[in-house]
């Protein structure tokens, strides 16, 4: 997967994300293996997800966001306050004939 998106692509994904509700909530304990697994499952199912960060400062949110991007092979589309939007295109499933 390509690691960067064009601004026009980000704009389209941001517009799609407005109606989404946060799929995963991250509390003061941060990102664990279980949380990364849930994010991975959500990205596999939906491609575009919102993650809400609770109980963390601006610097720690940036670190957690970077950790998520690296571990689940996703792209950060948008982050504002305690909400981040991640995108990972679904792999094409081969249909057996």
N, C-alpha and C positions, 0 to 999 in steps of 0.2 A: 504494500500500500504506500502511496506517496504520503510523505510526512507534512507537506504544506498544502494549503488550499489558496486559490486565488481569492482576492477580495470579493469578486462577484459571486464566487461559490459560497464564501462565508456569509455574505449578505442573504443569499437564498436560504441557507441553513438556519441562520438566525431568525428569519421570518417564520420558518416552519416550527422553530422551537418555542415561539411565544405562547402557543396554546398548550404546550406540554406541562405536565406536573412533574415535580422531582421524582425520579425513579428510585434513587438511593439517597439515604441520609447518612452523613458522616458526623459522628459526635466528637466529644472532647478526647476520646481515646485514639482518634486518628484512623489511618487506613491499615487494616489487617488483611491477612490472606483471604479471609471469608468475604470481606468487603470487596476486594479486588475480584474475587470469583463472581460475586453478584453483579458487579459492573460489567464484567466480561459477558455474562449470561444476558444481561439487559441489552448490551450492544449487539450481541448476536441476534437477538429477537427484534430489535427496533431500529438499529443503525444510529439513531439520534436520541440522546438521553440528556436529562438534566440531573445534576447531582447537587444536593444542598449540604453546605458545611455549617455545622452548629458548634459554637463554643471554641472557635479558633480565631486568631488574629490574622491580619492581612498577610504577614510574612509566612505564617504557617499554612495558610490557604494556598499560597503560591507554591510552596514546597510540596504540599499534598497533591496539587494539580499536576505538577511535574512528575511526581511519582506515579500517578494514575496513567498519564500519557505514556510513560516508558514501559509500564508493566502490562498494559492491555492493548498496546499498539493502536492507540486512538489519536485523534487530532482534537485539540482544544479549539472550539469554534468561537466561544464567547465566554467571558467571565465578568460578572458584575456583582459586587457585594459577596454574599455567601452562596451564590448560585453559579455553577459552571455548566456549560453545554459541551458534550463530547460527541464526536462522530467517528464511526468506523463502518465503511460500506460492507454490506453482507456479501459473503462469497456466493457466487452462482452455484446453485445446487444442480447437479447433473441428474437429468431424468432418464431412467432406463426405459428403453423401448422394447 
